[in-house]
Amino acid sequence: MRQKIVRLVLVGGVLVLAMLLLLATCAGGEKSSGEPKKRAEKATVPVTRLTVPSVFETKRGWELIGTSPDYALSRTTGTLAYLVRVSDTRYQLQTIDSETGEAGWHGESWRPPSAQHFPRLLLVTADDHEYYVTWSYGNVGENALTPADTIVSLDFYDVRDGSRRRVEVPWNAVPTVSATGPGVLISDGRTNSAVIDPSTGRVSQVTAPGLKYPKGCTTCKQLTEVRGLTQKGLLVSGSKEFWVQGGWFSRDVAPKGTDRLSGIPTSVLPGLILAKWHLAKGAKRAATHDLWTVHDLETGKPLASVECSKPAIKPGQYPQLVAAPSGNFLVAGPLAFDLLTKRGFCFEGADGTKPLTLASVNDEGIAYGAANARNAADALAGGGTPVAVAVRSGTTGALPSNQRIPGAVTSDGVGLFRWTDEKDRPHLIGYPSAR
């Protein structure tokens, strides 16, 4: 398969560096001219019947063995993409119909710069068009010796037919790669970032001076971090406030009853952001509770809020926001939100102890998680006591202790479950909902 690679080679010299960074901003990759092959075989018939909530039928469905830890679901085509290892150093992106398990297109195999581990997998939407994105970070060549020889290598696959575009971006720090807006964002966890347009491959570099700090914000240049991408620009946070580059500012959209200068973004999804706010001074529970609010990412408008106890010790990582396929229901750790009714729930004991950890939610507003689990990953691995929550009413119900909970539920009602067999092979199983 023929393809042109966008590669930026950084060498010494200020002039050369400036010229090549300009090239990175303007250059785009060329799509592969060949068509990906359609696999004739179907995903394997499930040979494993796990103990799962009764709403899922374990007699039907599909099963995949040895796939990547990541998978991505297309909202427009209903396909599920995943990676497989085809040799010690080469990988391949494959797809199936998430409802039937029927095999779809697959790309050509390739060798990422870091071949020891599976590349990561994302879904990005630009101009209402979806792309699967694989990315890996590592050295350009076997003899690479300097930071200038390290790159983030990305492949963009059209979800409809699998046509591929490759983009390679020089990067001399461990990258954070996300797809919350109309492009893929690479960040160094601080103020430097690059944005890639999936339709053209164009790379736009952004450094600290280009973040457009809000006037009068003394904390915006403290602990500054690029958090996500919106239609208007980058989402950026300081030590106590956050803003969208050239767009809205957190103190102007603070929920009622909060300290307007206390917002901290904790998790970002396409179109949505979860933020933690201190209650206003003098509020009854200001010393013991915070307000958690889901905001519209493009406007900053608060969509739903709930108070929850402050942790005794600040977490190293805040719970990550997870959305139902429709986007109407959200969960994050002990938090759940119904955006249709604009209600939020915090599932914890009256004294703030023993909170639930919610890991997935479907389009009917049924969330799955566990009590006494360390985090969502622990709940999905069988830690704690499994529970189901009706987000619309805020009611909870314990599940049998031996049941596994789904890592996700598709728009067609297929629950996705993971387990590892005695040969240490990962399995991904799709069980349809009972009808």
Salt bridges, closest charged atoms under 4 A:
GLU30 OE2 - ARG2 NH1 2.75
GLU41 OE2 - ARG39 NE 3.06
GLU57 OE1 - ARG60 NE 2.78
GLU63 OE2 - HIS427 ND1 2.56
ASP70 OD2 - ARG120 NE 2.60
GLU99 OE2 - ARG435 NH2 3.51
GLU130 OE2 - ARG75 NH1 3.96
ASP155 OD1 - ARG164 NE 3.84
ASP155 OD1 - ARG166 NE 2.94
ASP158 OD2 - HIS129 NE2 2.75
ASP158 OD2 - ARG160 NH2 3.20
GLU168 OE1 - ARG7 NE 2.63
ASP188 OD2 - ARG190 NH2 3.51
GLU225 OE1 - ARG227 NE 3.50
GLU241 OE1 - ARG251 NE 2.87
ASP290 OD2 - LYS276 NZ 3.86
GLU307 OE1 - ARG285 NH2 2.76
ASP378 OD1 - ARG374 NH2 3.54
ASP421 OD2 - ARG425 NE 2.74
ASP421 OD2 - HIS427 NE2 2.73
